[in-house]
Amino acid sequence: MRYKYNSTGELEMTSLCDTTLMLTLKDVIPNNPKMAKEFLVKKEFAPKGKIREMYNAHCGSSLVRKIFTECLHIILIEVAMGKCTFTWPSKAQYKPYIFMGSYSDFTVKRKAKTGSLNYMKLFNCDYKVPRIQLKFSERSSRALLSIYVSKNIYNYAVDHANNGEHFSKVPRELDHYLPYIFDKFSNLKEEPLKRMLKFCFAEVMWHLRRGEEINFFSKSDYGFIRIHRNLGILHDKVMKKVKNFRIARNKNGKGRKIKYGKASS
């Protein structure tokens, strides 16, 4: 996948792989009334009516996914703006984290020759083209995952790099973003919302650790998010094997056993 300018001069992303092999957030967090009932609890002073109608969601589970995606958008915006790295909620001693990495020198040279990096001021950014990445832990030897975002988010990283500024490595955890979520979804009780977000992060990480990729579709202004493995031309071949393994695992009853509010990565 890569970014390029379209015919109107806007920066857009093009895909070089089969995205249908990816999971969607609905695959990871499927519709389940029990889940929605546990996590979406109205405050006493909240207006009368169904919670999902208050926040324009077609069902409770859809609202759970909407709140989680909103939280992830805010996290990625701050990473793209160079403010921090994000420590993924986990009970493990060495936790996964999201940070701003960069493309290899070889990739930058190749892309520069083809003119696909015209939006970058390479001299200002010391030839370090930003890319948002996820590392499973500080001690993990597994390959980094890439997080592809819409141009509305990626442009923050481009502007920051073109200004010659460095990206902060200051770690921030989920608690830093909770006030924003509590304020935006102020009709819902805060403690269940916090447990819900931890649950969603745990479910996403469970699938990522098993080689899956996840495509987040969103109707918000910030658009899509894709957590993607760096497999190059072997992408489709490898991900077809992952998909077949997933189907076989679910058929044999060895899929994810969900315990709402208690899931861990």
GUNU-788436 format. One record per residue: x, z, y of N, C-alpha, C, O, CB in turn; residue in one letter. Coordinates in steps of 0.001 Angstrom, whole numbers, padded with zeros to 6 digits, always signed. Each point is the difference from the previous one (the first is absolute). Glycine has a CB too. Layout:
<kolros>
XZYXZYXZYXZYXZYA/...
</kolros>
This chain:
<kolros>
+000831+000000-001190-000831+000000+001190+000876+000000+001254+001116+000520+000001-002938+000695-001257M/+001287-001809+002314+000782-000049+001220-000915-000181+001205-001172-000351-000141+003120-000596-001131R/-001399+001188+002450-000723-000185+001250+000479-001293+000651+001171-000365-000100-001448+002874+000403Y/-000638-003188+000359+000383-001190+000747-001028-000222+001107-001070+000609-000001+002199-001637-002042K/-000794+000157+002980-000933-000330+001076-000928-001119-000458+000439-000971-000617+001249+001677+002364Y/-002979-000558-001439-000947-001049-000347-000111-001006+001144+000775+000057+000955-002046+001552-002427N/+000319-002520+001378-000122-001085+000974-000367+000483+001393+000231-000707+000981-000889-000763-002841S/+000085+002669+001959-000373+000543+001306+001080+000908+000579-000185+000608+001054-002200-000751-001744T/+003516+000229-000011+001102+000824+000494-000094+001462-000359+000758+000815+000525-000579-002397+001294G/-001112+001941-002721-000162+001388-000407+000780+000277-001284+000156-000877-000849-002424+000933+001940E/+002751+001172-001213+000739+000404-001187-000980+000297-001128-000930+000785+000185+002799+000152+001238L/-001681-001548-002581-000874+000251-001125+000813+000086-001278+001170-000381-000034-003050-000794+001202E/+001249+001677-002216+000688+000198-001264-000457-001052-001002-001189-000303-000095+001392+002774+000552M/+000744-003021-001198-000323-000944-001059+000399+000606-001329+000974+000748-000080-000668-002713+001631T/-001053+001646-002594+000252+000585-001315+000606-001036-000934-000453-001142-000070-001450+002743+000403S/+002937-001176-001047+000667-000887-000942-000252+000410-001447+000704-000450-000905+001035+000015+002630L/-002755+001299-001950-000271+000461-001358-001506+000113-000207-000784-000117+000942+002984+001365-001009C/-002587-001017-001186-001404+000099-000373-000493+001420+000268+000282+000916-000773+000005-002720-000986D/-001021+001985+002851-000462+001339+000365-001170+000466-000863-000374+001171+000068+001140-001610+002257T/-001351-000443-003133-001095+000425-000873+000496+000886-001142-000797+000646-000681-000422-002751+001257T/+002526+002132-000783+000562+000871-001028+000118+001447+000482+000272+000904-000790+000978-002866-000121L/-001457+002172+002210+000077+001341+000558-001298+000769-000225-001068-000598-000134+002686-000236+001846M/-001523+002139-001751-001181+000846+000030-000534+000054+001425+000752-000194+000955+000102+001564-002908L/-002126-001112+002097-000568+000321+001298-000175+001518+000068+000093+000687-001017-001283-002954+001180T/+000939+002780+001033-000207+001441+000120-001238+000438-000773-000078+001138-000461+001188-001173+002709L/-002075-000869-002390-001202+000328-000774+000340+000138-001480-000655+000771-000703-000773-001988+002383K/+002433+000494-002176+000458+000174-001380+000638+001367-000185-000160+000640-001039+000517-003112+000840D/+000368+002907+001220+000722+001272-000071-000945+001182+000203+000104+001015-000688+001962-002161+001534V/-002983+001004+000102-000974+001058+000299-001392-000614-000144-000601-000397+000998+002212+001620+000600I/-002128-001306-002818-001267-000686-000246-001201+000799+000513+000110+001183+000322+000931-002254-002323P/-002176+000402+002066-001226+000668+000435-000367+001105-000984-000054-000221-001209-000740-001897+002327N/+000542+003308-000582-000397+001123-000830-000722+001026+000873+000627+000611+000866+001327-001002-002448N/-003250+000591+001376-000764+000943+000824+000564+001423-000053-000067+000731+000988-001949-002141-001382P/+002572+001801-000756+000562+001345-000125+001156+000202+000981+000112+001047+000638-000791-000999-003061K/+001526-001054+002531+001128+000070+000927-000492+000128+001440+000469+000857+000749+000918-002228-002338M/-002327+000523+001968-000509+000015+001371-000659+001336+000325+000158+000521+001104-000496-003001-001217A/-000393+003030-000840-000694+001264+000231+000987+001142+000200-000251+000902+000799-001671-001729-002166K/+003038+000797+000651+000981+001080+000114+000776-000060+001313+000273+001036+000606-000082-001029-003088E/+000166-001210+002925+000889-000135+001146-000720-000183+001336+000533+000386+001040+001099-001353-002598F/-002820+000391+001548-000711-000292+001243-001078+001055+000215-001132-000148-000462+001589-002334+000216L/-000092+003546+000954-000904+001122+000231-000277+000105+001497+000928+000157+000793-000048+001070-002843V/-002137-001313+002437-000361+000046+001419+000152+001413+000569-000216+000996-000690-001378-002901+000319K/+001974+001958+001646+000018+001271+000716-001432+000410+000340-000920-000817-000016+003217+000307+000964K/-002456+001788-000642-001343+000519+000255-000651-000667+001209-001209-000232+000002+001914+002404-001001E/+000093-002485+002036-000563-000558+001234-000063-001529-000020-000378-000611+000999+001262+002598+000214F/-000523-002604-002322+000008-001470-000071-001419-000552+000132-000954+000645-000436+003008-000571-001025A/-002204-001250+002051-001334-000603+000129-000645-000215-001365+000686-000159-001010+000047-000961+003127P/-002056+001119-002130-000706-000247-001251+000171-001454-000426+000191-000889+000829-001855+002690-000261K/+001593-002020-001859+000164-001352-000523+001103-000068-001030+000729+000970-000207-001546-001872+002359G/+000938-000230-002787+001015-000178-001032+001382-000181+000622+000163-000672+001018-001889-000348-002526K/+002703+001631+000874+001369-000059+000522+000487-001430+000092+000607-000388+000998-000148+002633-001967I/-000720-003035-000066+000515-001366-000032-000553-000838+001146+000676-000901+000495-000459+001081-002971R/-001450+000116+002900-000588-000751+001102+000633+000384+001336+000051-000814+000923-002191+000660-002211E/+002616+001383+001390+000655+000435+001234+001262-000796+000275+000342-000272+001151-001273+002548-001498M/+001626-002649-000737+001302-000667+000144-000008-001430-000535+001045-000563-000328+000035+002792+000145Y/-002284-002806+000101-000144-001426-000320+000671-000362-001322+000788-000943-000063-000874+000454+002505N/-000228+001243-003497+000498-000288-001350-001199-000190-000922-001025+000663+000158+003160+000676+000239A/-001999-002258-001368-001157-000301-000844-000224+001030-001096-001063+000010-000620+001451-002397+001095H/+000594+003260-000730-000172+001088-000964+001047+001074+000282+000931-000225+000773-001860-001372-002528C/+000778+002763+001129+000924+001093+000229+001419-000326-000413+000949+000337+000708-002829+001198-001020G/+002035-002188-000831+001340-000353-000478+000677-000984+000940+001213+000063+000205-001962+000331-002555S/-000030-001302+002919+000542-000941+000983+000509+000742+001229+001014-000383+000584-002589-001391-001406S/+000875+002831+001214+000440+000797+001147+001302+000737-000316+000864+000128+000867-003260+000141-000143L/+002541+000214-001955+001256+000633-000418+001156-000976+000170+001042+000358+000548-002284+001101-002188V/+001062-002684+001174+001055-001021+000119+000257-000352+001464+001141-000247+000392-001785-000674-002643R/-000409+000900+003050+000143-000322+001422+000817+001066+000723+000868-000330+000807-003065-000879-000870K/+001930+002473-000217+000744+001088+000649+001461-000028-000416+000886+000189+000834-002967+001204-000763I/+002343-001627-001357+001381-000059-000482+000758-001160+000646+001143+000168+000423-001875+000853-002598F/+000104-002191+002252+000638-001167+000611+000278+000246+001480+001040-000411+000513-002199-001081-002165T/+000240+002156+002332+000195+000344+001409+001235+000889+000166+000797-000194+000917-003286+000015-000518E/+002635+001148-001293+001154+000893+000054+001290-000773-000251+000997+000207+000692-002435+001699-001466C/+001420-002793-000212+001192-000782-000319+000378-000933+001145+001184-000209+000263-001784+000337-002684L/-000387-000685+003099+000272-000860+001154+000758+000770+001086+000988-000494+000543-003063-000844-001060H/+001613+002534+000827+000634+000797+001053+001433+000354-000381+000896-000026+000844-003138+000953-000195I/+002456-000601-001908+001351+000318-000481+000922-001209+000175+001110+000133+000516-002071+001514-002183I/+000504-002815+001241+000833-001203+000056+000260-000434+001440+001062-000545+000301-001985-000159-002515L/-000027+000938+003092+000213-000327+001418+001131+000850+000565+000857-000510+000721-003289-000121-000465I/+002444+001914-000575+001057+000871+000514+001362-000365-000585+001013+000057+000697-002699+001768-000419E/+001710-002199-001560+001259-000452-000605+000467-001282+000682+001183-000147+000305-001817+001200-002516V/-000299-001986+002453+000344-001273+000643+000471+000202+001442+000829-000766+000492-002505-000380-001959A/+001166+002146+002130+000390+000277+001380+001326+000754+000092+000495+000289+001090-002908-000250-000490M/+002976+000274-001771+001304+000651-000025-000034+001489+000233+001016+000590+000368-000112-002692+000405G/-002065+002732-000981-000127+001425+000301+000426+000901-001155+000408+001138+000233-002253-001728+001296K/+001760+000107-002773+000201+000910-001126+000116-000753-001314-000136-001222-000052-001120+002977+001286C/+001514-000990-002301-000263-000431-001366-001157+000858-000503-000312+001027+000602+002755-001751-001025T/-003073+000323-000657-001143+000755-000513+000287+000491-001405+000311-000786-000895-001874-000564+002314F/+001455+002656-001605+000193+000598-001318-001323-000014-000749-000971+000620+000433+002846+000841+000432T/-001913-002161-001979-001220-000171-000784-000415+001338-000620+000845+000677-000586-000224-003087+000102W/-001885+002812+000593-000437+001258-000602+000218+000000-001521-000472-000896-000701-001226+001146+002542P/+002398+000735-002326+000325+000065-001421+000429+001416-000350+000521+000729+000844+000164-003161-000861S/-000911+002819-001247+000440+001312-000471+001433-000048-000521+000581+001034-000330-002950-000473-000243K/+002929-001749+000501+001371-000144-000514+001001+000574+000997-000265+000063+001200-000410-002125-002484A/+001836+002482+000764+001035+000550+000872+000547-001078+000933+000193+000240+001192+000399+001449-002960Q/-000343-002878+001218+000482-001121+000796-001158-000976+000175-000426-000652-000952+002823+000932+000104Y/-002896-000370+002069-001242-000715+000260+000250-001458+000416+001046-000321+000564-002090+002500+000102K/+000078-003049-000951+000085-001372+000531-000099+000024+001525-000509+000959+000581-000518-001881-002706P/+001509-000121+002755-000123-000056+001458-000013-001453+000476+000554-000894-000641+000615+003123+000839Y/-001823-002432+000951-000090-001307+000651+000961+000004+001178+000037+000959+000771-002467-001281-001484I/+003204-000739+000856+000971-000070+001089+000153-001446+000458-000481-000926-000653+001697+002952-000246F/-000542-002203+002025+000267-001343+000498+001366-000451-000489+001029+000510+000444-002470-000107+001591M/+001441-001355-002946+001238-000580-000493+000272-001319+000710-000520-000249+001087+000184+001361-003320G/+001149-001947+001616+000311-001304+000604+000318-000998-001104+000356+000378-001116+000521+000730+003222S/-001009-002370-001780+000338-001060-000946+001519-000075-000167+000753+000373+000899-002841-001664-000256Y/+002516+000811-001785+001434-000145-000260+000604-001040+000946-000711-000852+000532+000358+001490-002954S/+001667-000558+002624+000688-000960+000877-000188-001420-000505-000181-000926+000790+001869+002676-000188D/-001644-001924-001914-000172-001336-000584-001378-000563+000342-000125-001164+000380+001692+001777-002255F/-002602+000225+001736-001366-000444+000300-000153-000341+001472-000643-000990+000349-000218+002406-002217T/+001452-000593+002735-000098-000241+001443+000664-001326+000363-000562-000779+000770+000548+003263-000341V/+001195-002750-000971+000697-001251+000289-000806-001203-000477-000103-001010+000696+002292+002212-000873K/-002760-001078-001023-000777-001110-000555-001244-000271+000845-000321-001151+000297+001163+001722-002596R/-001540+000501+002683-001212-000160+000793+000317-000508+001411-000758-000784+000572-000315+002618-001907K/+002204-001377+001887+000384-000438+001344+000278-001501+000027-000336-000674+000974+001294+002948-000519A/-000349-002799-001514+000302-001424-000060-001262-000850-000057-000024-001118+000515+002156+001673-001659K/-003193-000017+000511-001245-000762-000114-000903+000184+001213-001053-000629+000098+001210+000852-002566T/+000259+000644+003395-000790+000214+001206-001166+000950-000172-000842+000102+000892+001500-002344-000234G/-000731+002946-001787-001133+000898-000238+000168+001368+000643-000879+000853-000122+000503-002050-001995S/+001494+001415+002801+000218+001270+000697+000063-000193+001514+000661+000759+000708+000564+000094-002716L/-001917-001872+002488+000019-000273+001435-000626+001115+000822+000254+000113+001200-000342-002519-001738N/-000732+003234-000110-000639+001095+000719+000940+001190+000185-000328+000938+000728-001864-001686-001648Y/+003365+000719+000265+000960+001096+000094+001126-000337+000972+000481-001133+000032-001031+001792-002384M/+000965+000323+003142+001214-000102+000817+001131+000605-000824+000310+001185+000118-001602-001054+002111K/+001900-000966-003062+000926+000501-001011+001198+000735+000594+000509+000952-000592-001222-002826-000852L/+001157+001432+002610+001147+000682+000609-000391+001414+000429+000772+000942-000173+000151-003158+000959F/-002123+002358-000226-000464+001325+000455-000159+000979-001157+000311+001184+000130-001482-002296+001770N/+000684+000611-003030-000261+000893-001133+001160+000036-000988-000148+000491-001119-002279-000955+001389C/+003590-000061+000146+001200+000018-000844-000250-000691-001337+000541+000404-001029+000173+001728+002129D/-001534-003169-001075-000321-000812-001180-000670+000818-001110+000089-000349-001177+001848-001120+001747Y/-002603+002551-000186-000757+000809-000948-001488-000270+000217-000604+000517+000940+002420+001277-000993K/-002396-002607-000824-001415-000357+000117-000827+001051-000749+000212+000207-001195+000342-002704+001376V/-001488+003160+000499-000700+001137-000619-000963-000393-001110-000623-001061+000030+000832+002208+002128P/-000308-000255-003136-001009-000112-001044-000351+001407-000454+000887+000822-000231-000033-003107-000514R/-002147+002564+000616-000446+001325-000425+000136+000094-001513-000446-000889-000726-001164+001069+002687I/+002227+000900-002435+000267+000148-001429-000406+001379-000504-000159+000944+000775+002041-002568-000562Q/-002045+001714-001522-000340+001268-000648+001028+000285-001089+000290-000858-000834-002763+000536+001328L/+003013+001525-000477+000958+000435-001028-000642+001103-000817-000613+000912+000555+002601-001524+000897K/-001852+000534-002776-000687+000950-000869+000542+001415+000146-000761+000958-000136+000333-002814-001449F/+001687+002012+001852+000572+001303+000345+001455-000217+000383+000573-001058-000261-002155+002296-001309S/+002171-000224+002191+001384-000119+000446+000951-000217-001167+001048-000627+000155-001590+002083+001787E/+000176-000938-003113+000868-000115-001174-000427-001110-000961+000622-000189-001045-000166+002611+001269R/-001506-003149+000124-000503-001044-000888+000891-001244+000051+000462-000409+001065-002794+001285-000741S/+002559-001463-001496+000774-001244-000083-000906-001226-000052+000485-001127-000108+001329+002377-001069S/-003122-001036+001253-000944-001113-000058+000080-000825+001284+000315+000516+001073-001834+000826-002578R/+001228-002618+001369+000052-000903+001157-001013+000417+001064-001075+000512-000311+001823-002382-001191A/-000385+001642+002750-000901+000305+001107-001220-000910-000039+000083-001147-000439+001864+001913+001823L/-003075-000248-000924-001195-000812+000180-000100-000416+001461+000427+000735+000890-001599+000452-002796L/+000621-002341+002147-000238-000451+001373-001460+000240+000361-000889-000140-000840+002717-001606+000647S/-002063+002107+001443-001362+000178+000498-000240-001054+001068+000547+000077+001100-000534+002424-001601I/-000830-003478+000169-000306-001075+000939-001268+000355+000767-000980+000468-000579+002084-002184-000927Y/-001072+001494+002788-001115+000354+000875-000371-001201+000862+000745-000977+000074-000017+003398-000050V/-001873-002339+000618-000432-001079+000888+000902-000065+001223+000754+000933+000276-003125-000672-001071S/+002290-001358+001520+000852-000183+001183-000289+001059+001060+000874+000329+000801-000787-002789-001268K/-001336+003006+000477-000349+001007+000998+000857+001262-000144+000257+000696+000982-002593-001599-000953N/+002774+001192-001254+000885+001140-000229+001452-000441+000046+000831+000675+000609-002594+000435-002003I/+002083-002232+000761+001389-000446-000086+000580-000304+001383+001205+000149+000207-001685-001080-002481Y/-000348+000514+003204+000488-000301+001352+000578+001230+000694+000868-000124+000865-002573-001684-000715N/+001227+002997-000526+000600+001229+000549+001465+000088-000415+000863+000346+000807-003105+000830-000875Y/+002516-001494-001206+001377+000046-000502+000858-001070+000650+001157+000250+000336-001992+000653-002503A/+000274-002102+002349+000730-001095+000644+000385+000379+001428+001146-000193+000408-002378-001477-001836V/+000279+002207+002186+000278+000388+001389+001053+001098+000065+000885-000028+000855-003224-000603-000227D/+002237+001598-001535+000956+001119-000014+001411-000503-000295+000964+000403+000651-002791+001161-001404H/+001934-002457-000246+001315-000543-000359+000550-000905+001096+001190+000060+000311-001826+000071-002723A/-000207-000962+002996+000451-000917+001050+000469+000730+001259+000778-000540+000786-002366-001150-001686N/+001116+002901+001081+000453+000812+001135+001320+000711-000289+000523+000732+000840-002906-000416-000186N/+002907-000544-001850+001276+000601-000363-000082+001468-000350+001019+000691+000003+000021-002334+001450G/-002241+002143-001758-000174+001410-000316+000110+000232-001502-000321-000880-000799-001139+001152+002820E/+001916+000915-002395+000134+000350-001407-001297+000627-000502-000767+000582+000768+003254-000245-000479H/-002713-000468-001581-001193+000580-000620+000317+001420-000462+000985+000235-000699-001793-002529-000036F/-000030+003219+001130+000232+001414-000294-000112+000278-001500-000803-000614-000702-000082+001210+002974S/+001696+000327-002739-000062+000463-001385-000585+001404-000106+000088+000643-001046+001884-002074+000531K/-002571+001897+001610-000631+001317-000001-001188-000014-000963-000899-000825+000162+001632+001241+002238V/-000765+000472-003396-001100-000017-000967-001266+000650+000544+000061+001036+000664+001625-000985-002481P/-002818-000657+001537-001288+000596+000317-000849+000030-001259+000068-000906-000831+000066+000097+003225R/-000929+001853-002526-000853+000154-001170-001461-000227+000379-000330-000224+001165+001975+001845-002170E/-002498-001558+000010-001420-000299+000208-000630+000908+001051-000854-000450+000764+000725-000325-003128L/+000529+002030+002418-000602+000951+000936+000110-000469+001455-000836+000349+000834+001387+001483-002440D/+000470-002616+001900+000177-000497+001370-001148-000923+000418-000334-000073+001182+002819+000252-001475H/-003086-000877-000663-001029-000996+000298-001416+000523-000190-000965-000684+000340+002582-001047-001012Y/-001749+002936+000132-001328+000537-000270-000848+000189+001261-001192-000306-000038+002168+001427-001938L/-000414-000629+003099-000843+000154+001202-000682-001299+000427-001147+000020+000445+002665+001800+000278P/-000815-002951-000856-000599-001287+000362-001188-000309-000921-001063-000415+000462+003310-000412+000379Y/-002053+001036-002143-001074-000271-000966-001164+000958+000224-001157-000418-000033+002844-000418-001643I/-001396+002111+001901-001060+000978+000229-000808-000350+001246-001214+000200+000035+002613+001557-001146F/-000723-002278+002128-000685-000349+001241-000857-001258-000169-001119-000067+000508+002995+001120+000786D/-001353-002030-001999-000736-001260-000164-001206+000173-000924-001030-000646+000191+003164-000617+000180K/-002003+002127-001364-001099+000254-000939-000454+001451+000179+000013+000797-000938+000881-002525-000733F/-001291+002039+002892-000241+001383+000412-001262+000609-000611-000190+001214+000078+001359-001756+002029S/-002026-000266-002706-001203+000539-000634+000252+000508-001415-000900+000546-000637-000428-002108+002022N/+002547+001383-001873+000336+000414-001362+000883+001238+000022+000828+000170+000895-001008-002547-001673L/-000004+003241-000215+000800+001216-000089+001463-000345-000266+000307-000936-000739-002314+002206-000099K/+002893-000508+001444+001417-000358+000017+000714+000247-001322+000797-000834-000431-000820+001348+002829E/-000243+000601-003041+000717+000307-001237-000275-001021-001110+000945-000443-000652-001048+002851+001282E/-001169-002802-000872-000241-001074-000985+000663-001323+000392+000458-000744-000867-002620+001847+000304P/+002215-001403+001879+000667-001229+000444+001480+000020-000337+000553-001010-000436-002219+000795+002275L/+002306+001350-001641+001422+000127-000315+000234-000173-001495+000934-000692-000406-000628+002226+002370K/-001145-000912-002784+000135-000147-001455-000246-001444-000426+000637-000505-000924-001368+002887+000619R/-000208-003038+000995-000305-001395-000308+001209-000902+000251+000327-000848-000830-002729+001273+001412M/+003062-000241+000559+001163-000827+000322+001131+000232-000998+000650-000955-000425-001295+001016+002847L/+000885+001175-002796+001034+000294-000997-000343-000650-001335+000870-000531-000690-000359+002703+001848K/-001791-002120-001509-000454-000643-001233+000248-001508+000035+000489-000574-000973-002225+002363+000710F/+001400-002423+001378+000169-001453+000127+001477-000387-000070+000352-000965-000680-002445+000852+002073C/+002960+000850-000701+001431-000282-000063+000518+000140-001431+000829-000794-000446-000573+001593+002818F/-000746+000213-003089+000441+000215-001381-000432-001145-000912+000763-000439-000860-000883+002906+001240A/-001112-002947-000186-000490-001102-000830+000782-001279+000244+000338-000715-000944-002596+001750+000963E/+002547-001325+001239+000786-001194+000336+001391+000085-000619+000479-000972-000583-001761+000718+002734V/+001932+001409-002029+001353+000142-000538+000011-000091-001516+000952-000528-000573-000354+001940+002530M/-001628-000912-002619-000061-000082-001474+000075-001461-000448+000701-000324-000958-002085+002448+000866W/+000665-002993+000782-000001-001422-000367+001311-000683+000394+000501-000851-000735-002994+000816+001007H/+003044+000403+000877+001261-000613+000417+001122+000334-000975+000851-000844-000279-001597+000970+002666L/+000752+001078-002897+001043+000405-000950-000098-000770-001313+000965-000042-000765-000959+002311+001803R/-001132-002864-001301-000184-000792-001217+000145-001488+000256-000471-000826-000781-001032+002593-000078R/+002156-002099+001953+000353-001386+000272-001055-000825+000691+000171-001208+000161+001227+001383-002091G/-002492+000451+002346-001078-000748+000638+000319-000285+001467+000840+000659+000613-002476+000395-002193E/+000946-002046+002121-000004-000287+001425-001423+000206+000501-000957-000182-000752+002891-001480+000551E/-002075+002038+001454-001328+000319+000515-000248-000745+001307+000832+000002+000907-000737+002263-002006I/-001245-002892+001169-000416-000764+001171-001157+000741+000668-001083+000111-000575+001827-002315-000484N/-000512+002712+002279-001020+000724+000749-000690-000980+000940+000624-000525+000923+000684+002703-001073F/-002593-002424-000082-000760-000835+000931-000668+000909+001020-000509+001065-000349+000117-002851-001420F/+000394+001369+003017-000584+000835+001046-000642-000870+001063+000524-001054+000358+001181+002839-000794S/-002854-001329+000941-000685-000704+001071+000396+000516+001375-000528-000454+001015-001359+000054-002569K/+002826+001359+001587+000414+000554+001281+000902-000992+000737+000388-001033-000546-000563+003372-000392S/+000495-002006+002175+000846-000868+000817+001412-000125-000559+000712-000955+000311-002064+001602+001668D/+001759+000320-002808+001367+000006-000511+000164-000804-001288+001125-000200-000459-000847+002419+001511Y/-001374-002681-001638+000072-000946-001098+000515+000559-001319-000127+001191-000284+000460-002863+002000G/+000255+000779-002518+000353+000325-001375+001309+000792-000111+000802+000069+000931-002005-002131-001627F/+001374+002654-000492+001256+000636-000393+000249-000429-001443-000920+000003-000818+000616+002020+002412I/+001543-002391-001908+000360-000330-001386+001262+000753-000392+001040-000130+000645-002097-002154-000429R/+000955+003065-001272+001186+000657-000549+000469-000858-001162-000724-000190-000977-000044+002539+001682I/+001979-002863-000591+000415-001182-000745+001383+000203-000610+000881+000572+000643-002268-002010+000875H/+001584+000982-002738+001315+000032-000634+000814-001226+000431-000554-001069+000255-000398+002346-002234R/+002274-001101+002053+000883-001089+000430+000535-000737-001229+001112+000257-000463-000471+001026+002561N/-001449-002195-002608+000334-000682-001255+000393-001460+000191+000376-000668-000963-001937+002205-000172L/+001480-002037+002359+000396-001383+000258-000810-001002-000796-001217+000130-000127+003480+000689+000616G/-001578-001822-001025-000693-001069-000728-000557+000483-001339-000807-000695-000618+002311-000959+001725I/-001082+002838-001563-000500+000540-001267-001277+000813+000189-000541+000546-000962+002885-000494+000117L/-002823+000027+002084-001122+000887+000305-001194-000213-000916-000437+000931-000676+001203-000911+003015H/-001295-001235-002368-001227-000250-000750+000187+000244-001494-000899+000521-000660+000237-002188+002388D/+001822+001294-002265+000271+000193-001422+000014+001482-000361-000583+000410-001004+001901-002538+000985K/-000647+002924+000846+000097+001440-000270-001360+000679+000192-000405+000824-000821+002822-000848+001553V/-003113-000319+000338-001258+000679+000300-001110-000370-000976-000934+000780-000187+001607-000733+002574M/-000594-001211-003011-000960-000341-001053+000186+000922-001200-000974+000383-000647+000947-002782+001419K/+001281+002756-001070+000267+000937-001086-000527+001389+000343-000559+000688-000854+002589-002015+000211K/-001846+001738+001909-000511+001295+000448-001527+000032-000110-000576+000998-000432+002546-000743+001998V/-002613-001345-001177-001463-000076-000069-000475+000070-001453-000962+000705-000303+000931-002075+002423K/+000695+000648-003012-000387+000020-001411+000187+001392-000600-000815+000451-000805+001445-002873+000614N/+000450+003098+000588+000240+001359-000486-001087+000939+000508-000458+000877-000732+002936-001316+000666F/-002897+000254+001336-001061+000820+000575-001301-000184-000760-000687+000974-000307+001788-001129+002540R/-001443-001096-002540-001238-000290-000726+000026+000635-001385-000988+000586-000442+000748-002738+001710I/+001388+002030-001954+000134+000583-001342-000078+001527+000054-000600+000625-000874+002007-002591+000175A/-000799+002560+001724-000010+001462+000139-001420+000509+000223-000407+000999-000594+002739-001068+001537R/-003078-000615-000092-001378+000418+000260-000889-000208-001223-000893+000804-000268+001214-001361+002683N/-000074-000528-003157-000786-000290-001196+000215+001051-001072-000916+000327-000755+001052-002753+001283K/+001072+002952-000591+000325+001021-001002-000327+001416+000466+000330+000974-000676+001461-002474-000148N/-002441+001608+001981-000383+001307+000506+001146+000817+000553-000086+001226+000064-001716-001281-001684G/+002883-000614+002024+001166+000711+000518+000189-000222+001503+001098+000155+000534-000037-000373-002786K/-002149-000146+002911+000074-000196+001442+000065+001318+000744+000139+001063-000606-001390-003183+000342G/+001151+002045+001573+000114+001179+000855-001163+000957-000242-001160-000404+000081+002374-000964+001640R/-000914+002632-002016-001022+001027-000137-000065+000754+001330+000911+000750+000353-000535-000532-002891K/-001457-000430+003255-000111+000532+001353-000617+001388+000004-001047+000239-000602+000842-002561+001467I/+000882+003234-000168-000540+001333+000261-000083+000142+001510+001015+000223+000660-000042+000777-002819K/-002149-001122+002702-000159-000052+001456+000520+001269+000658-000310+001123-000397-001678-002606+000108Y/+002806+001240+001332+000551+001113+000751+001192+000654-000662+000635+000869+000597-002874-000511+000286G/+002567-000769-002139+001102+000646-000714+001028-000988-000486+000959+000387-000669-002512+001386-000010K/+001378-003048+000999+000937-001020-000467+001362+000220+000602+000106+000411+001155-001970-002029-001417A/+002904+001357-000489+001361+000130+000509+000779-001226-000393-000315-000653-000995+000222+003159+000859S/+001121-002827+000919+000796-001191-000259+001225+000331-000816+000791-000889-000314-001609-000103+002427S/
</kolros>
